């Protein structure tokens, strides 16, 4: 049964996560990004349900007996998927119910023909659950042997990389071989080794689990959910992401090549941007080449167009044509476009945004909210020079263009790092929209309030934000959160202090 058919047994969000795991060696890193993004947008994302579905029986035809039988759904996936799944669970098992993981382990352990690597990963995950990961999978002697092998295999892309290791292991045997036989062996090995090395490279390419079969599945799922795990900014990466990414080959930007028809489209678009001519329906058709580009080509294309220097009049026309495209731009293309087209203009604003710029930004934000949050709002909030005009534009986007789930996404971005007066304005604007906060999210927020309050003892913005919390989020103020807020109010030095304490007292009663 094909992996694509198996994915149809799951909901859209689960298909996106499973599609990432089907990407082979890169699957664990991408699955972590997908999982973290899904938890940001929905802290109650039911990964438990996904694991339970993987353990459910699925009718299938036994290859040997040709009889109809039932196997756990996870056993029908490719071996490379099982490797990625087990590695992924090894990283996130601490936040999952133990019985769900143990059920999955039991399903995988029932396979009589499990390969050694799967068996080793299953054993390690079992130790993670029962022993807390206190015992490592490698013994000290095994670690030493693996390290020596890695040292020997460095530079395997060069001629003689693998064969040189085995040649060295035979040096110790040459003392016992007569010179005549040794000469014959050397001459014979030259031909055999060269042909064997070529076959070995072909074999390695065929056996690598990252066959690309999961890429199409991942893109298909991403199109349904507007989330793409392949296009995360470096700030979103976790230490686990970095550990996995260190095993992957670096991206070579010099190898990016634009097809001729895309180069021709770039020339047309650039001419329209520079001459400020009227854009018509033919221009919309020209922009359709954007959906034919991969992420590397997209970055090169935006660099050729020099979008950061586009005046506001053609920028507004350019955005209007983009919104007329059908189908919509992919997540990666939209993210690169927004980053190159709008970020610099917004960061460099020294006076309120013009009507043209505000309209263009708002329309793009309404169509592509997640890329806008990631590529414009987040960098602006994290920047050191965020001023009143930037905050005013972001608050307008929050009120007019972002739906509730994306307001929550922006709110989550404010809960890390230090605050300033500009960040307080954005948080206050978000709170005024009556966010649907989970208990965990509100607890994180109150903890951040407590840690930041000493810096805003005399701040009226901070006091007004606290008043909004006490009047519009009363149902969340209980237990430890009430005590945390009480400590913040005691340290407040504004004339609103008594009003704040009275509001908290009313909630307590």
Backbone torsions as a table, in degrees:
resi	resn	phi	psi	omega
1	UNK	NA	133.0	-177.8
2	UNK	-71.2	149.7	-179.6
3	UNK	-61.5	-34.3	-179.4
4	UNK	-63.2	-37.4	177.6
5	UNK	-67.9	-38.9	-179.5
6	UNK	-64.2	-36.5	-178.5
7	UNK	-64.8	-24.0	-179.1
8	UNK	-67.8	-12.0	177.1
9	UNK	-76.0	-7.3	-172.5
10	UNK	-116.7	163.0	175.9
11	UNK	-74.2	172.7	-172.2
12	UNK	-61.3	-45.4	-177.0
13	UNK	-66.9	-37.6	177.7
14	UNK	-67.8	-36.9	178.1
15	UNK	-62.4	-35.9	178.8
16	UNK	-64.6	-43.6	179.8
17	UNK	-67.3	-44.5	179.8
18	UNK	-67.4	-35.6	177.0
19	UNK	-61.8	-36.4	176.2
20	UNK	-64.5	-40.9	-180.0
21	UNK	-67.0	-20.1	178.3
22	UNK	-81.1	0.8	-177.8
23	UNK	-83.4	8.1	175.7
24	UNK	76.7	-131.2	-172.8
25	UNK	-63.8	-27.7	179.0
26	UNK	-90.3	-3.0	-172.3
27	UNK	-66.4	-37.4	-177.2
28	UNK	-64.2	-46.2	180.0
29	UNK	-60.9	-45.8	-178.0
30	UNK	-69.8	-36.2	178.1
31	UNK	-64.5	-37.7	177.0
32	UNK	-62.3	-41.1	179.0
33	UNK	-64.8	-44.9	178.5
34	UNK	-59.9	-46.3	-177.6
35	UNK	-62.6	-44.0	179.9
36	UNK	-64.4	-39.8	179.5
37	UNK	-66.8	-39.5	179.8
38	UNK	-68.1	-34.5	178.0
39	UNK	-71.0	-31.3	177.1
40	UNK	-65.7	-45.5	-178.4
41	UNK	-75.9	-25.9	179.4
42	UNK	-150.5	98.7	-176.0
43	UNK	-65.6	-14.7	-179.8
44	UNK	-101.0	24.1	-179.6
45	UNK	-55.4	120.2	-171.0
46	UNK	-82.5	76.0	175.2
47	UNK	-65.2	-26.2	177.4
48	UNK	-59.5	-41.6	178.9
49	UNK	-62.6	-36.2	178.5
50	UNK	-63.8	-45.2	179.8
51	UNK	-65.0	-39.7	178.6
52	UNK	-64.4	-37.4	178.1
53	UNK	-66.6	-36.6	178.4
54	UNK	-64.7	-26.7	-178.0
55	UNK	-87.7	-10.4	-178.0
56	UNK	-73.4	148.1	-179.2
57	UNK	-69.8	145.0	180.0
58	UNK	-132.1	126.9	178.3
59	UNK	-63.3	137.1	179.3
60	UNK	-154.6	167.0	-178.8
61	UNK	-99.8	121.8	178.5
62	UNK	-68.8	127.7	-175.1
63	UNK	-66.0	-35.4	-176.1
64	UNK	-80.5	-53.0	-175.8
65	UNK	-88.8	-10.8	-177.1
66	UNK	57.3	28.2	179.1
67	UNK	-104.6	151.7	178.7
68	UNK	-76.3	127.5	-177.7
69	UNK	-139.2	-179.7	179.6
70	UNK	-127.3	131.9	178.1
71	UNK	-131.2	153.7	173.4
72	UNK	-58.5	141.2	-175.4
73	UNK	-57.0	-36.0	-178.0
74	UNK	-62.8	-28.7	-178.2
75	UNK	-73.7	-14.2	-179.2
76	UNK	-88.1	-10.3	179.0
77	UNK	-78.7	160.7	178.2
78	UNK	-62.1	159.7	-179.5
79	UNK	-61.4	-40.1	-178.6
80	UNK	-61.9	-33.9	177.1
81	UNK	-65.2	-41.6	-179.9
82	UNK	-63.4	-39.9	177.1
83	UNK	-59.5	-49.4	-178.2
84	UNK	-63.6	-40.8	-179.9
85	UNK	-62.2	-44.6	-178.9
86	UNK	-66.7	-39.4	177.2
87	UNK	-65.4	-40.5	178.3
88	UNK	-62.1	-45.4	179.6
89	UNK	-66.9	-31.2	176.0
90	UNK	-59.7	-33.5	-177.7
91	UNK	-84.5	-27.6	-173.5
92	UNK	-116.9	9.3	-172.4
93	UNK	-64.0	-22.3	-176.3
94	UNK	-68.7	-19.2	-178.9
95	UNK	-105.9	11.3	-178.5
96	UNK	-116.3	151.8	176.3
97	UNK	-63.2	135.6	-176.7
98	UNK	-63.0	-37.7	-174.3
99	UNK	-66.4	-30.0	177.9
100	UNK	-66.8	-43.9	-179.8
101	UNK	-68.7	-39.5	179.0
102	UNK	-64.6	-34.8	176.5
103	UNK	-64.5	-41.5	177.9
104	UNK	-64.6	-41.1	178.3
105	UNK	-61.0	-42.1	178.4
106	UNK	-61.3	-40.7	179.0
107	UNK	-62.4	-45.1	-178.9
108	UNK	-71.5	-29.3	-179.8
109	UNK	-73.5	-18.1	-179.4
110	UNK	-75.0	-15.6	-179.7
111	UNK	-70.9	120.7	-178.2
112	UNK	-75.6	-23.7	-176.7
113	UNK	-108.9	31.3	179.9
114	UNK	-64.1	138.3	179.7
115	UNK	-73.4	159.0	-175.5
116	UNK	-59.0	-35.9	-177.1
117	UNK	-69.2	-40.2	176.2
118	UNK	-62.5	-43.0	179.5
119	UNK	-60.9	-40.2	179.5
120	UNK	-66.4	-41.3	179.5
121	UNK	-68.0	-38.1	176.4
122	UNK	-62.1	-43.7	178.9
123	UNK	-62.4	-40.7	179.3
124	UNK	-66.1	-42.4	179.3
125	UNK	-64.6	-37.4	177.6
126	UNK	-62.9	-39.8	177.1
127	UNK	-68.4	-35.3	176.9
128	UNK	-57.5	-42.5	-175.6
129	UNK	-73.9	-46.5	-173.0
130	UNK	-85.6	-30.7	-175.4
131	UNK	-115.5	2.7	-179.6
132	UNK	70.8	21.2	178.8
133	UNK	71.1	20.5	-176.4
134	UNK	-72.0	-25.9	-178.4
135	UNK	-109.0	127.5	-176.2
136	UNK	-82.6	159.9	-176.6
137	UNK	-76.7	-22.7	-177.4
138	UNK	-105.4	133.7	172.7
139	UNK	-77.7	160.8	178.3
140	UNK	-55.1	-39.7	179.8
141	UNK	-66.4	-39.6	178.6
142	UNK	-65.5	-40.8	177.5
143	UNK	-59.1	-42.4	-179.2
144	UNK	-63.9	-42.4	-180.0
145	UNK	-65.5	-42.4	179.2
146	UNK	-64.0	-40.7	179.4
147	UNK	-63.7	-40.3	177.9
148	UNK	-64.8	-41.2	177.5
149	UNK	-61.8	-43.0	179.6
150	UNK	-62.1	-40.2	177.5
151	UNK	-63.2	-38.3	-179.3
152	UNK	-70.3	-33.0	-173.9
153	UNK	-88.8	2.4	178.2
154	UNK	-60.6	135.8	179.6
155	UNK	75.6	33.4	-178.8
156	UNK	-68.4	-12.7	177.1
157	UNK	-72.4	-17.6	179.3
158	UNK	-86.7	159.7	179.7
159	UNK	-61.7	131.6	177.9
160	UNK	87.2	7.7	-176.0
161	UNK	-61.8	-56.4	-179.5
162	UNK	-76.9	-43.0	-174.9
163	UNK	-66.0	-28.0	-178.7
164	UNK	-65.3	-32.5	179.0
165	UNK	-63.9	-46.8	-178.3
166	UNK	-69.9	-29.0	176.9
167	UNK	-64.8	-39.2	-179.3
168	UNK	-66.3	-33.9	-178.4
169	UNK	-69.3	-18.0	-178.4
170	UNK	-94.9	-4.7	-178.0
171	UNK	-61.8	-38.1	-177.0
172	UNK	-67.7	-16.3	-177.6
173	UNK	-91.4	-11.6	-172.8
174	UNK	-72.0	-20.8	-179.1
175	UNK	-65.7	-27.9	-175.9
176	UNK	-95.9	2.4	-178.3
177	UNK	-103.1	132.2	178.1
178	UNK	-59.4	148.7	-177.7
179	UNK	-57.6	-37.8	-178.1
180	UNK	-64.9	-43.6	179.6
181	UNK	-69.0	-34.9	179.7
182	UNK	-63.9	-40.2	179.7
183	UNK	-63.8	-42.5	179.0
184	UNK	-63.8	-40.0	-179.0
185	UNK	-63.9	-43.3	-178.6
186	UNK	-63.1	-44.4	-178.4
187	UNK	-65.9	-35.6	179.7
188	UNK	-72.4	-34.0	-176.4
189	UNK	-71.4	-26.3	-178.8
190	UNK	-60.8	-45.7	-179.1
191	UNK	-72.9	-43.7	-177.3
192	UNK	-64.8	-42.4	-176.0
193	UNK	-65.6	-40.8	-178.8
194	UNK	-64.5	-42.4	179.3
195	UNK	-70.9	-37.8	180.0
196	UNK	-65.0	-37.8	-178.9
197	UNK	-65.6	-39.5	177.3
198	UNK	-64.1	-42.6	177.6
199	UNK	-65.5	-36.5	-179.0
200	UNK	-64.1	-40.0	179.3
201	UNK	-64.4	-42.7	178.2
202	UNK	-61.9	-42.4	-178.3
203	UNK	-64.3	-39.7	179.7
204	UNK	-64.1	-39.5	178.9
205	UNK	-63.8	-37.0	-177.8
206	UNK	-74.9	-30.0	-173.2
207	UNK	-92.8	-10.7	179.7
208	UNK	-61.1	133.5	-177.0
209	UNK	-67.9	-22.6	-178.4
210	UNK	-81.6	74.3	-175.3
211	UNK	-85.9	-5.8	-179.9
212	UNK	88.1	-3.4	-178.9
213	UNK	-64.0	-28.3	-179.7
214	UNK	-82.9	-12.5	-176.2
215	UNK	-64.3	-47.5	-179.9
216	UNK	-62.8	-38.5	179.2
217	UNK	-65.7	-39.6	-179.2
218	UNK	-67.2	-42.9	-179.6
219	UNK	-65.6	-37.2	179.2
220	UNK	-62.9	-44.2	178.8
221	UNK	-68.3	-38.6	-179.2
222	UNK	-64.1	-32.9	178.2
223	UNK	-64.4	-27.6	-178.5
224	UNK	-83.6	-27.4	-172.8
225	UNK	-112.9	-5.3	179.8
226	UNK	63.3	26.6	176.1
227	UNK	-122.3	131.9	179.4
228	UNK	-127.1	116.1	-177.9
229	UNK	-73.9	-13.9	-175.8
230	UNK	-84.3	-6.8	-171.6
231	UNK	-124.8	56.6	178.6
232	UNK	-94.1	147.1	173.3
233	UNK	-77.3	155.7	-178.2
234	UNK	-59.3	-26.6	-178.4
235	UNK	-68.5	-22.9	-177.5
236	UNK	-82.1	-7.1	-173.9
237	UNK	-77.4	142.1	176.7
238	UNK	-96.7	166.1	175.6
239	UNK	-55.8	-35.5	177.7
240	UNK	-64.6	-37.6	176.6
241	UNK	-60.6	-44.8	-178.4
242	UNK	-62.9	-37.9	-179.9
243	UNK	-63.6	-40.4	178.8
244	UNK	-73.9	-40.7	-177.3
245	UNK	-65.0	-25.6	179.9
246	UNK	-65.9	-18.4	179.4
247	UNK	-86.9	-8.8	-174.9
248	UNK	-95.0	151.3	179.1
249	UNK	-69.1	144.1	179.9
250	UNK	-68.6	153.4	179.2
251	UNK	-77.6	130.6	-178.8
252	UNK	-102.4	100.8	-177.0
253	UNK	-68.4	-23.7	-179.4
254	UNK	-69.6	-15.4	-178.6
255	UNK	-88.5	-3.0	-179.0
256	UNK	-73.5	128.2	-179.6
257	UNK	-127.6	130.9	176.5
258	UNK	-91.9	128.6	175.3
259	UNK	-60.2	158.8	-175.3
260	UNK	-61.6	-39.9	-177.2
261	UNK	-69.3	-26.9	176.0
262	UNK	-75.0	-38.2	175.8
263	UNK	-60.0	-40.8	179.2
264	UNK	-64.1	-40.5	178.6
265	UNK	-65.2	-36.5	178.0
266	UNK	-60.5	-42.1	-179.8
267	UNK	-62.6	-42.0	180.0
268	UNK	-65.3	-46.2	-178.1
269	UNK	-64.1	-42.2	-178.8
270	UNK	-63.6	-39.5	178.7
271	UNK	-63.6	-41.6	179.0
272	UNK	-64.9	-37.6	179.7
273	UNK	-68.8	-35.9	-175.7
274	UNK	-80.9	-34.9	-175.5
275	UNK	-91.4	-9.4	-179.5
276	UNK	56.5	38.8	176.5
277	UNK	-75.2	166.9	177.0
278	UNK	-71.8	137.3	179.4
279	UNK	-95.6	133.7	-179.6
280	UNK	-124.3	-168.0	-176.1
281	UNK	-64.1	-31.0	179.1
282	UNK	-65.4	-30.3	177.5
283	UNK	-67.0	-40.0	177.7
284	UNK	-59.7	-41.8	178.3
285	UNK	-63.8	-37.1	178.4
286	UNK	-63.4	-39.7	-180.0
287	UNK	-68.6	-12.4	179.4
288	UNK	-62.3	-18.1	178.9
289	UNK	-67.4	-16.0	-178.1
290	UNK	-61.0	-34.4	-179.1
291	UNK	-77.0	-2.1	177.3
292	UNK	-96.3	-2.8	-175.0
293	UNK	-94.2	147.1	169.0
294	UNK	-88.3	170.7	-175.8
295	UNK	-55.9	-38.5	179.3
296	UNK	-65.0	-42.5	178.4
297	UNK	-67.1	-34.5	179.5
298	UNK	-61.0	-47.7	-179.5
299	UNK	-62.0	-39.7	178.1
300	UNK	-65.5	-40.7	-178.9
301	UNK	-62.5	-45.8	179.7
302	UNK	-65.8	-33.8	177.0
303	UNK	-64.0	-39.1	178.6
304	UNK	-67.5	-35.3	-178.2
305	UNK	-78.0	-18.7	-179.7
306	UNK	51.7	55.5	-173.9
307	UNK	-64.4	-26.9	-178.1
308	UNK	-63.7	-20.0	-177.6
309	UNK	-100.0	6.1	-177.1
310	UNK	-71.8	129.9	175.9
311	UNK	-63.6	164.2	-172.7
312	UNK	-68.4	-34.9	-178.3
313	UNK	-63.0	-55.3	176.7
314	UNK	-66.9	-25.8	177.0
315	UNK	-62.3	-44.3	179.9
316	UNK	-63.5	-40.1	177.8
317	UNK	-66.4	-39.1	179.0
318	UNK	-61.2	-44.4	-179.9
319	UNK	-65.9	-38.2	178.7
320	UNK	-62.1	-41.3	178.4
321	UNK	-67.7	-36.2	178.0
322	UNK	-62.7	-39.8	-178.7
323	UNK	-71.6	-17.5	178.9
324	UNK	-86.6	-6.5	-178.7
325	UNK	-67.4	144.3	174.7
326	UNK	-141.3	123.8	1.2
327	UNK	-74.4	174.7	178.1
328	UNK	-62.4	158.5	175.4
329	UNK	-63.8	148.7	174.7
330	UNK	-67.3	165.8	-177.4
331	UNK	-60.6	-44.6	-176.6
332	UNK	-65.7	-41.5	179.7
333	UNK	-66.9	-45.3	-179.9
334	UNK	-62.7	-40.3	-179.9
335	UNK	-64.2	-45.1	179.2
336	UNK	-64.8	-39.6	179.1
337	UNK	-62.1	-50.6	-177.4
338	UNK	-63.3	-39.9	179.2
339	UNK	-62.6	-44.8	-176.5
340	UNK	-79.3	-31.3	-173.5
341	UNK	-87.2	-40.1	-167.7
342	UNK	-113.4	-31.4	-171.1
343	UNK	-58.2	-51.9	-176.5
344	UNK	-62.6	-38.5	-179.9
345	UNK	-63.7	-40.5	-178.5
346	UNK	-72.5	-41.7	-179.6
347	UNK	-63.3	-35.5	-175.3
348	UNK	-87.3	2.8	179.5
349	UNK	-62.4	130.6	176.1
350	UNK	-114.8	-6.8	176.5
351	UNK	-143.3	163.7	-176.9
352	UNK	-51.6	141.8	-177.8
353	UNK	-60.1	142.1	178.9
354	UNK	-68.6	166.7	179.2
355	UNK	-61.1	-40.3	-179.9
356	UNK	-62.8	-47.2	-178.4
357	UNK	-66.8	-43.1	179.9
358	UNK	-61.1	-42.5	180.0
359	UNK	-64.7	-43.2	-179.9
360	UNK	-63.8	-45.7	-179.1
361	UNK	-63.9	-43.5	-178.3
362	UNK	-64.4	-42.0	-178.5
363	UNK	-67.5	-41.0	177.7
364	UNK	-66.5	-38.8	-180.0
365	UNK	-64.4	-39.7	-179.7
366	UNK	-66.0	-34.5	-178.8
367	UNK	-82.9	-38.6	-176.2
368	UNK	-126.1	68.7	-173.2
369	UNK	-66.3	-41.2	-177.1
370	UNK	-67.2	-48.4	174.8
371	UNK	-57.6	-36.4	178.7
372	UNK	-64.5	-42.5	178.2
373	UNK	-62.4	-42.1	-174.6
374	UNK	-77.2	-39.6	-169.5
375	UNK	-98.9	-13.9	179.6
376	UNK	-124.0	-58.0	-173.5
377	UNK	-64.2	-45.5	-178.8
378	UNK	-64.0	-49.5	178.0
379	UNK	-60.2	-37.1	179.6
380	UNK	-65.5	-43.0	179.4
381	UNK	-65.6	-33.1	-178.8
382	UNK	-85.1	-10.8	-177.9
383	UNK	-73.3	159.6	-177.9
384	UNK	-86.5	-15.3	-173.8
385	UNK	-115.2	32.6	177.3
386	UNK	-71.0	119.8	-176.4
387	UNK	-112.9	-171.3	-176.7
388	UNK	-62.7	-40.4	-176.1
389	UNK	-68.5	-37.5	177.1
390	UNK	-65.8	-43.3	-180.0
391	UNK	-63.0	-41.2	179.7
392	UNK	-60.4	-42.4	-180.0
393	UNK	-68.0	-41.8	179.5
394	UNK	-63.8	-42.2	179.4
395	UNK	-63.9	-35.1	177.7
396	UNK	-65.9	-39.5	177.8
397	UNK	-65.1	-40.7	179.7
398	UNK	-61.4	-42.8	-175.4
399	UNK	-76.8	-37.6	-169.5
400	UNK	-106.6	-25.1	-169.2
401	UNK	-118.2	-24.5	-174.2
402	UNK	-96.3	134.7	174.7
403	UNK	-80.4	165.7	-173.7
404	UNK	-52.6	-40.2	-176.2
405	UNK	-67.4	-29.7	179.5
406	UNK	-83.2	-25.8	171.0
407	UNK	-64.9	-38.8	175.6
408	UNK	-63.1	-37.3	178.3
409	UNK	-61.8	-45.5	178.2
410	UNK	-65.3	-39.9	178.8
411	UNK	-59.9	-41.3	177.7
412	UNK	-62.5	-31.1	178.9
413	UNK	-67.2	-25.7	-177.8
414	UNK	-84.2	-7.8	-174.3
415	UNK	-88.3	7.9	176.8
416	UNK	-127.6	149.7	-179.0
417	UNK	82.3	-179.8	-178.4
418	UNK	-88.4	154.4	-179.4
419	UNK	-99.5	157.3	169.3
420	UNK	-137.5	-179.0	-176.9
421	UNK	-61.1	-34.1	179.6
422	UNK	-67.2	-44.0	178.4
423	UNK	-62.6	-37.6	179.0
424	UNK	-60.9	-38.3	179.4
425	UNK	-64.1	-40.6	179.5
426	UNK	-66.9	-43.5	180.0
427	UNK	-63.5	-42.2	179.2
428	UNK	-61.2	-42.1	178.0
429	UNK	-61.9	-42.1	178.7
430	UNK	-64.1	-44.1	-178.9
431	UNK	-64.4	-32.5	179.8
432	UNK	-65.9	-20.6	179.6
433	UNK	-84.1	4.2	179.2
434	UNK	57.7	67.6	179.0
435	UNK	-62.6	145.6	175.7
436	UNK	-90.7	83.7	-174.3
437	UNK	-85.7	139.8	171.5
438	UNK	-80.0	165.2	179.8
439	UNK	-61.6	-39.5	179.7
440	UNK	-64.6	-43.6	-178.5
441	UNK	-65.2	-41.5	179.9
442	UNK	-66.4	-36.1	177.1
443	UNK	-64.1	-42.7	175.9
444	UNK	-59.5	-41.7	-178.7
445	UNK	-63.6	-46.4	-179.5
446	UNK	-66.1	-34.5	175.9
447	UNK	-64.7	-39.1	176.7
448	UNK	-67.5	-38.5	174.6
449	UNK	-56.5	-45.5	-178.0
450	UNK	-63.2	-42.4	-177.5
451	UNK	-72.5	-27.3	-176.7
452	UNK	-94.8	-17.1	-173.5
453	UNK	-58.0	-36.1	178.8
454	UNK	-58.6	-24.4	-179.0
455	UNK	-84.4	-8.8	-174.8
456	UNK	-130.7	38.6	-178.8
457	UNK	-61.1	-37.6	-177.1
458	UNK	-103.8	8.2	-174.9
459	UNK	-82.5	123.0	176.8
460	UNK	-71.9	-33.3	178.2
461	UNK	-62.5	-42.3	179.6
462	UNK	-64.9	-41.6	-179.9
463	UNK	-64.8	-41.7	179.2
464	UNK	-65.8	-35.9	177.4
465	UNK	-64.7	-42.3	176.9
466	UNK	-61.5	-39.3	179.8
467	UNK	-64.9	-37.2	176.2
468	UNK	-63.2	-41.4	179.4
469	UNK	-61.7	-43.6	-175.2
470	UNK	-74.9	-20.0	-178.3
471	UNK	-100.7	-30.4	-174.7
472	UNK	-108.4	-9.3	-178.5
473	UNK	-129.0	40.2	-176.1
474	UNK	-61.8	-34.9	-177.1
475	UNK	-66.8	-19.3	-179.7
476	UNK	-89.2	-16.1	-174.6
477	UNK	-85.0	97.4	179.9
478	UNK	-157.8	158.8	176.1
479	UNK	57.2	-127.8	-177.3
480	UNK	-64.0	-32.7	179.7
481	UNK	-64.6	-38.0	179.0
482	UNK	-63.5	-42.7	179.5
483	UNK	-65.0	-40.4	179.5
484	UNK	-62.5	-44.1	179.4
485	UNK	-66.2	-36.4	178.6
486	UNK	-60.9	-41.1	177.8
487	UNK	-64.6	-38.7	177.8
488	UNK	-63.2	-40.1	-178.6
489	UNK	-69.2	-36.4	-179.8
490	UNK	-61.9	-32.7	-178.0
491	UNK	-87.3	-7.1	-176.4
492	UNK	-70.0	138.1	-176.9
493	UNK	-117.8	20.2	179.1
494	UNK	-97.2	170.6	-179.8
495	UNK	-72.2	-7.3	177.6
496	UNK	-85.1	0.0	-173.9
497	UNK	-58.3	-45.7	-178.2
498	UNK	-65.6	-37.3	178.5
499	UNK	-65.6	-38.3	179.0
500	UNK	-66.0	-45.2	180.0
501	UNK	-65.3	-36.0	178.4
502	UNK	-67.3	-38.7	178.9
503	UNK	-65.1	-40.3	178.9
504	UNK	-68.1	-35.6	179.7
505	UNK	-66.0	-38.0	178.6
506	UNK	-64.0	-38.0	178.4
507	UNK	-65.5	-40.4	-178.8
508	UNK	-63.5	-32.9	-178.4
509	UNK	-84.0	NA	NA
